[in-house]
């Protein structure tokens, strides 16, 4: 039942540590598994080209948002072992000035086999959205083209320019995990002092962005503390909600396990806001944090504090 107390300037790093500790302890995060298979029938044609150095292959996320962690190809190097370099681009693709979202590589042998390229962090692609798989150094290996299957659109980079669309039976298997939609909900009730403080959130908790926890209608110009924790059911051996009546605060309940306490203060209108950066790492997808504000209010009760309702932040990839 350890609690860390910090002043506001230091909270960003420790909040990140808390996120990772919760993610690791719960085993959450996008679980990587085969999700899209295109002509992955372990057959290989003899396609290659001495003049084409890059290939952009069209792909689509399909019916669900995906966190792409790796892509597999069935292919081989032509003469000597090479490095298979693969990038993922957005819907525009490199041929239309699109953005590179991730890049990975793997050693490629002259033996025909499955070669898997990993991406870290995983690339989140919304459902039904097109993206492009871009392979480099394509003049030095037998292209991953199956001898049978469906044709797939691609562009070729030849003589310093992207060429017209053509189609071949490209083979690849995309591995990804289910991803969570970020959301913030409140639960429980606060207790009144001069005013009853209200906890809320601006926006949704999305990886790579920030979780913003807001406080309003609290006692003006007063110290306050934001609690962050991993549970709304227990704090060590103590069950939650925990009645604070024995501390001199009847009608007040501790609603979140206080693993991390961040000190702040309300302004002259009784408002405060805390912004917690969320790392862009899909291992944190699905992690849940619980929050609650404590506000100093000497006139409220013998404890000299009141509390807000609780907040439940489910960290998501979109």
Buried (B, 14 or more C-beta within 10 A) or exposed (E): EEEBEBEEEEBBEBBBEBBBEBBEEEEBBBBBEEBBEBBBBEBBBEBBEEEBBBBBBBBBBBEEBBBBBBBBBBBBBEEEEBEBBBBBBBBEBBBEEBEEBBBBBBEBBBEBEEBBBBBEBBBBBBEEBBBBBBBBBBBBBBBBBBEEBEEBBBBBBEEEEBEEEEEBBBBBBBBBBBBBEBBBEBBBBBBBBBBBBBBBBEEBBBBEBBBBBBBBBBBBEBBBBBBBBBBBEBBEEEEBBBEBEEBEBEBBBBBBBBBBBBBBBBEEEBBBBBBBBBBBBBBBBBBBBBBBBBBBBEEBBEBBBBBBBBBBBBBBBB
